[in-house]
Amino acid sequence: MDDVVEVARLLDILGNRNRRRIIELLRQKPCFVTEISDTLMLSPKAVIEHLQLMEREAILSFQMDTRRRKYYYLANDILVDVSLQSMQSGMVLAAEAEENDAADQARHSVAMLGQMIRAHDQLIDSLEQINHDIETKCNDIARNHKDLFRSERELTVVIALSHDSLTLDELAEVTGGPKEELAEILRRFGKKDIVTRSKDRFTLRGIHAG
């Protein structure tokens, strides 16, 4: 983590083009402020600001001559080169990491999509089987329990109440049957212990407990 912070700090410092120009000039020989200013055509004030910043970061150092002028030089040129290489490597690794993360996310998303589609297909297959089983059971009830299910309306009531408990009005709306006829069906179903009533709602026994 410290290496990453160091690389980020150097990137911020050396991201300035004029600071890089100063470093390249000092790599050739030590210079004082006016030499740097004249060679690079920068104002002395700007040069001093750049030098002071890089001095604080231990990139540059200086020596005084007899006229009390500061000659600046690279404090550790190898460190700068290594740091720049580390910075570039870090940037490459970060880019590769981002690409790998994106690829991993894409693979994960594709895998999830595949699982969802397979689950969907399995549900469709299950639903088709359930629909077949429902149709078979309806035919079985209509065929083997003619004493109870005298018409298709009775079977429609059972199917409606299988979904949810309903009031008489709701049952009439769902099935489209007359309330008088439905009330009679519910009464008979109640006697056969097929349907229970709680207040104004009718429930198919064994389906909606409580």
N, C-alpha and C positions, 0 to 999 in steps of 0.2 A: 504494500500500500504506500510506503514511504517513497519507493522508487517511482510510482505513478504520480505522486504529488510533486516530486522533484522534476520529473519530465514535464508536467503541466506548468510548473513555475518557469522552467527554462523556455518552454514554448511561448509563454507570455512575454518573457524578456526579449527573446531573439526573434519574436514575430515582427518586430519593428525593422524595416528595411535599413534605416540609417544606422541602427545599432549593429546590424550585421556588416555594414560597410566599414564601420569603425573597427570591428574585430578583424576584418580582412586586412585593413591597413596596418593595424598593430601587429598582425602576424608577420609582416615584413620587417618591421623595426619599431622600436619605441618612439613615441611622438608626444609633443606637448600640444596644448589646446589649439594654439594658432596654426600649427602645422596641419592638424586634423581639419580645422575649420577651412583653411585655404585649399587643401587637397580635395576635400569632399564638397566644397562650396556650401557649407552649413554655417549658420550664425554661431559665434562663440558661445552664446547663451544656451542654444540647443545642444551644442557639443558638451558643454559642462554638465547639463542635466543628464544626458545619456551616460557620460563617464561616471558621474556620481552614483547613478542607479546600478551600473555594472560593477562599480567598486564595492557598493554595499552587498552585492550578491557574490563577492569574491571571485568574479570573473576577471576583473582587472586589478592591477596594483600600480603604484607609482614610486618614483624616486625624485628627489630634489636635486637640481643642479646648483652651481655656484651662484646663479642669478635668481635662485629661489623659484625657478620654474619647475612645474611638475611634468616629468616625463612618464607617460602612461605606457604600460606593457601588459601583455596577457599574463595573468597570474598562473594559470595552468592550462596551457593550450590543449594538452591531452585530455583533460577533464571536459573541456568544452566539446572536443570532437566526440569523445565517448558519449557524452550526454546527448549530443545531437543525434548520434547513431541510435542511442536508446530511445530517444524521442521518436525518430522515424520508425524504429522497430515497434514501439508501442502503438504508434498510429496504425501501422500495418496490421498488428495483432488485433487492435480494436476493430478495424474494418473487417478483418477475417472473422472475429467473434460475432460482429453484427450480422455478417452474411450467414455464419453458421447458425446463429439464433433464428434468423429469418427462415433458413432452410428447415431447422428443427420445428419451428412453428408451422411451416407449410406442411411438413410431413405429418405432424400431429393433427392438423386440421383435416388433411386428406384422410388420415386413418379414422378420425372421428366421424367424418362424413360417410365413409364406407361402413362403419359400424351402425350408424343411424339408418342408412339405406337397408342394410341387412336386417336390422331390427324392424324396420317398416315392412319389408317383404315378409318377415316371419309373422308380423301382426296381421298383415293382409291374408296370409295363408290360414292363420288361426281364425280370423273373422269369417273367412269363407267356410271353414269347417264348422264353426259355431252356427253360422246361418243355416248351413245344411242340417245340423243337429236340431236347431229350433224348428225348422220346417218339418223334420221327421217327427219331432215330439208333438207338434201341433196336429199333424195327421193322425198320430197315435191316439191322442186325447179325443179328437173328433170321432175316430173310428171305435174306440173301446169304451168311451164314456158318453154314449148318446143319451143316457137318462139324465145326465147333468147338463151337457152342452147340446141344447136342442136346436141352436142356430149358430150362425157364424158370429152373431152379436156377442154371445156369451164368451166365446174365445177371444174376441177383440177386447172385452173388458179385462180378462185375465192378463193379456199382453200389456194393456195400458197400465194396470196396477203393478205389473212386474217392474216397470221403470221407476215408479214412485207412488207414495200414498197420495190419494186425490180426494177432493170433495166431489159431491154429485155434479155440481156445476162444471168443475174442471173435467170430470169424466165425460160429461156431455159434449164439452168443447173438443176434447181429444178424439173421441170416437165418432162424434157427429150423430149420436143416437138420441131419441127422445128421452127426457128425464124420467117420465113415468115408467117406460120400459126398463131403463137402467136401474131405477130404484127397485123394481121387482126382481131383476137379476141379482142385485146386491143382497136383497132380502133372502133369496134362495141360497146364495153362496154363503151367507152368514149362518144359515141353518145347517149347511153341510160343513161348517167350520173351515171354509176355504178363505173367507174374508172376515177380518175383524174391523170394528169401528171404534174410533176414539174421537169423541165429540162429533165434528162434522166431516172427519176424514176417514177414508176407507183404505185398508192395507191388506195386501195379499199375505196370508199367514206364512211364516217361515222365511219371508224375504226381507222385510224391514222391521227388525226387532226393535222393541221399545218405541 
